[in-house]
Amino acid sequence: MSQISKTKTSFYRRLLVAYLIESGINSVPALMAETGMPRRTAQDTIKALEELDIRVEYIGATKSGQYQLLSWGAINREWIVKNLPQIRSTLGYSG
């Protein structure tokens, strides 16, 4: 099997995090528990969503505050839902 590019894994990680936020797994600790990703990766991924015009808003005042997805921008949410198993597999995240 060929190695998966960093560009693809970064893109998939952002799509998955946005999907999870919208699905109610919307805090850094919850994302860490769901995916096994380190705290810094989860935080950096949330911040990087704006580069894809995916808009999220922080809605909590504590360290484990929550995020809310405001807009998918040009991303097709239905494609993500349809390809969720492939996205999780590519990233090595079960669920």
N, C-alpha and C positions, 0 to 999 in steps of 0.2 A: 504494500500500500504506500502511496506517495505521502510525503510530509505535507501537512496542512499549513498554509501560509499564515503568517502573523496577521496579515490584513483580514483574512477570512475569519480567524478566531476572534479578533477584536470586534469585527462587525457583528458576528453572531452573538458575542457576549453582550454587546449593547442592545441588540434586539431582545435577547432573553431577559435582561434586567428590566427593560421597559415593559415587557409583557408581564413579568412577575410583579412589578410595581402596580400595574393596572389590575392584576388579579388579587391584590391584597397582601402580597408578600412585599411590603413597602417600607421597610426600615433596613438599615445596614445590618443589624444583627439577624433579622429574618432572612435577608439575602444570603448571608454567610451560612446560616443553618440549612437553607434550601439547596445551595450549590456547593458548599465547601470552599468557596473562594475566600482569600484573606480579606481582612477589613479594608486595607488600603486599595486593593483591587476593586472591591465593591464601591468604595467612595469615588475612586477615579473613574470608574465606568459610569456612575450616575452623572458625574460632572461632564463626561465626554458625550452624553446624549445630545447636548445642544449642538454639537458638530454635525449631527444628522437631522437637525431641526425637530428633534423629539423634545417636547417641552414638558418638564416636570417642575413641581413646586414643592419646596420643603414646608411641611405644615406642622412641625413639632418644635418645641423649645428645648427639649432634652437631648442628650447625646444619642439616644436611640429613637429620635423623632422619626416621623413618617414622611413619605413622599407621595405626591399625587400626580398622576399622568394627566397633562392638560391637552396635549396634541401629539399625534403621531407624525405630523408633517407629511412628507411624501412617502412614508413607509406604509406598506400594505399589511395591516394587522392580520388579515385573513391568511396571508401567505405564511406568517409566523405560526399561527395556530395549526395550519395544515402540516408544516414542516418541523414542529416542535421536537418530535423524537430525533430527527436528524440533527437539529441544532444542539440538543443536549448531548447526543452521542459525539458529535464533532468536538465539543468542548470537554467531554469526559465527565459531564454532570448527570448523575442519575436523577430520577424523579418522575 
